[in-house]
Amino acid sequence: MLVLNAIDMNKIFIKLAIFLAVVAVIGGGGYYAYKSFRYVKEDVPQAVSSKSLARETTRAATPDATPDAEPAKVVVIGAAQVVKDAKTATGQTGAGKAEQTGADFAEQPISGSTEQTSAPEPVLPEELNLEMVFYSQAPFGNWDFPWQEACEEATVLLISNEYQSKNWTREQFNDEILKLVEWEKKTFGDYKHTTIKETAKILNDYLGLKTLVFENPTYNDIKKILNRGHFVVMTFDGKKLGNPFYKNGGPVYHAMVIKGYKKDYKVITSDVGTRNGENYVYKWETIENAMHDYAVPMSDGAKRIIEVIPPSL
């Protein structure tokens, strides 16, 4: 009968601990490698400047109007303005209904908006990708709070960095996230799970950027907005996105920038929820299915997006 003394037992436990540690490291690395191979990074079109595209779009606009043309009316509901006719207000047709942040309970015209029913639909390029510097919501890989819940903050800050030529370093971007979190705590009482309405308020009040909010946007709506050189902010039921780089199946609520599109109904994003999120491509079907404003449960959330207007416009 084999009798083991205390020294032998200690040696066995040490070897077992080392073996388990090695298995954990190899297993974790293998799982990450599996996830990496599961997603093949797609090629995207060469990025173009959103500022240049916005200027070109503005110069190319030739509204067909008379001095007597009645401007579009904006009906304000709560803290958002609902545009009665999105085509009149933005030159855009489609299923999307537009809203613009503004004063409470009032009706007012959108400055400079005119009827353009006779204007032909523009021919959109087959693919488009707007230029943007990318940082994730955890710029230094620390996914503790508040960075774990900083997707909305990182998303709007990426747009500010591009539109307003901030040229933030990684360190500065990280600091800007923390500053915005503190502003949200004072303004909203918390920084987690900001709704589309609250995110638009951040863009308006904190970053000084104008916005339009659309309900039930179509793929064509997204293409038209991007071709104006305008970024789109979109929020999701994160677990429906199926991103292989998310932990635990993905966040309950997630936000990202839509910055481009490809043929075959695909969109190009800056997905701040992963360090691999630069030019991350999703199928439109996935995006449309996962798109929700914050609600409990998330499936009850309306399908809304924010069009962010460059400051020059």
N, C-alpha and C positions, 0 to 999 in steps of 0.2 A: 504494500500500500504506500502510495507516494505521499510524503508529508512535506509541506512547504512551510518554510519559516517566514518570519515577517519581512526579511530582506528580499527573499524571492518574490513574495507577494507584491511588494513595492515596485520591483522591477517589471513585473507583469502589468501592473496598473499603468506604469509610465509608458511602456511600449504600446499598450492598448490606447492610451490617450493620444500618443503621437500618431498612431495609425488612424484613429478617428479624425484627428485634425487634418491629416493629409487627404483623407477621403472627402472631408467637407470642402477643402480648398479646390481639389480636383473637380468635385461635383458641382460646386458653385461656378467655377470657370467653364465647365462643360455646358452648364445650363445657359450661361450668358452667351457662349459661342453658338449654342443651338438657337437662341433668340436672334442673334445677329444673322445667322444663315437663313433663318425663317423669313426675314425681311431683306430683300435685295434692294439696295439704294437705287432709285430710278434716276435716270438722266433728266435734267430739267433744262428749259431754254435759257440762254444767256440772259442775265438780269439786266434790266434797263432802269434808269433813274425815274422814280415816281414824280419827282419835281419837273423833270423835262417833259414827261408825258402829260402832266397836268397843264403845263404851259401851252404845249402844242394843242391839247384838246380845247383850251380856252380860246386860243387864237383861231381855231378852225370853226368854232361855233358861229353860226350865222342865223340867228333867230328871225323867223318870218313873222313880224308883228306890226301892228299899227298903233298909233298913240292912244286909240280908244280900247285896245285889247285889255280885258279884265284879268288881273293877276290871280294866280291860284290862291284860294282861301285855306287858311290853316286853322283847324279847330283844336283848341288846347284841351286836353283831358289830363287832369292832375298836373304833373310836372312835365308832360310831354305834349308836343304839338302833332296832331295827326293830319297829314296832307290828304285832302279829299281826292285829289287826282295826281297820282305819282308821276304820270307822264307829263302833265303840265308843269309840275314843280321841278322836275329833274331831267326832262327830256328822255325819260325812260319808260318803256312799257313792260308789262309782265305782271305776275301775280303779286309781287311785293307791294305792301302798303307802307308808305313812308311816314315817319314821325320825326320831329325836330324838337330838341329841348327848348324850353322857353318859359314865359310867365304862366301863372295859373289862370284857367277859366277865361279865355279871351279868344277872339277871332281876329286874324290879321293877315294881310297879304305877304307872300314871300317876295322880298325886294328883287326886282328885275325879272321875275318869272312871267312868261307870256305863253299864249297858245301856240303850239307848234304842230298841230295835227297834220299839216301838209308836208312836214319835213320827212325825208326818207329815212328809213332805219339804217344806221351805220353798218358797214361791213366790218366785223370784228376779226382780228387776226386769229389764226388757228390755235396759237399758244401765246402765253404771256407770263413773264416772271418779273416782279418788281424788286428792285435792289433793296437789301436790308441787312445791316449788321446783326448777327445772332448771338444772344446769350440766353441760357436757360434760366428758369426761375430760381435755380440754385447755382449761381455763377461759379461757386468754388466747390460744388459737389456736396455741400452740407444740406441734407434734406430734412433737418430738424425744423421745428417751427421758428420763425414764421414762413420760411422758404417753402415748406411743404404745402402751404396754402396760398402761395404768392403767384399763382398763374395769371390772375387778372392783372395784378400789378406789373408783372414782367411784360405781359402782352401790350399794355398801353404804353409802357416806357420804351419798348422797342420802336413803336410808332413815333413817339416824341423824339427819340434819338435820331430818327431818320428825317422827319419833317422839319424839325427845329435845329438840325445840324449841331446836336449836343456833342457828338464825338466822344461819348463816355468810354472810359477804359472799363475793364471788367470790375476793378475795385470801385470805381465811381458808380457803375450800374448797380452793384450790390448795395452801396450806400443809398442810392435812390429808392430801391425797393424798401429799405428800412424806413426812410423818411415818409414814403407814401403810406406805409402801414400805420405809422403814428398819426398821419392826417386822417386816415379812414377811421381810426379808433375815436378820434375827437369828433368827426363829422357824422359817422354812422353808428358809433358805439362798438363796432367790431370791424375786422378786415376780411373775415372769411366769407366765401360764397356771395360776393357782390352780384346783384342782379344786373340785367342789361341796363335798366334805368339808372342804377347806382354807378355802373361802369361809365355810362355816358356822362354822368355828373362829374366823375373824376377827370374825364377827358376835357370837359367844358371848364369846370371851376378850378381844378388843380393844374392842368396842363395848358389851358387856354386854347383848346382846339374845338372847332365846331363839329357837330355830328348830325347824322340822319339815322333814324332807326326804322328798319323794315321788318314787317311780319310776313311769314310764309314766303321767303324769297325763293326764286327759282335759280337753277344753274345759270340761265341767261342773265338774270339780274346781277349775279356775282360777276360775270364776265364784263358787263357794261360798267359796273362800278370800278373794277380794276383798270379798265381801259380809259377811265378818266384820271388815272394815276392816283386813285384813292385806295387806301388799305381798308380791309374789313376786319372787324372784331366779331368773333363768333364764340358762343358758349355751348357746352355739351354735357350730356350724360356720359362721363368719361369711360364708363365700363362698356359702352356700346361702340367705342372707337376701335377696339381690338388691336391697339398698338402693342407689339410684342416687347417693347422696352419699358412699358409701365409695370410697376410692382403691384401685386395683389389684384390684378385684373384691371387696374386703372382707378383714377379718382372718381368720387361720386359726382363731382362737378368740376368742369375744366373749361379753360378759355385758351384761345390761340389766335394768331394773326393769319388771315387768308391773304396771300400775297401774289397768287398767280394761278394759272390753270394750264392743263394740257388737253390735247385731243382725247377722245374716248371718255369724256366725262370724268376727268380727274382734276383735283385742285392741289395747289402747292401752298404749303403752310410754313410758318415759323412756329413750331410746336414747342413751347417753352417747358413742357412737362417731361422732357428727356434731353440729355446732352446730345442725342442724335437727331434733334428736331429741326436742324437747319435744312430748308428745302425738302421737308418731309411731304411725301405725296400720299393723298388719300383718294379713294374712289368717291365720286359725288354721292353715290347711293349710301355709302357709310356715313358721310358727313350729314346728309339730309336726315337719315334715320336717327343719328345721335344728337342732332341739334335741338337744344332745349334751353330756355331761360330757367333760372333757378326756381325750383318748386319741390314740395315734399308730397308725394314721391316725384322724382325727376320726370317721369313720364307725363306728368300733368303740366309741365312747363311749356309755354308757348314757343314757337319757332321764330326767333328774332335775331337780327344781326345789326351791327352798327357800322355805318359808312363814316369814315373819319376824313374830314375835309382838310386839305393842306392849308396852312396859315396864309399863304399868298392869295388864296381864293376867298 
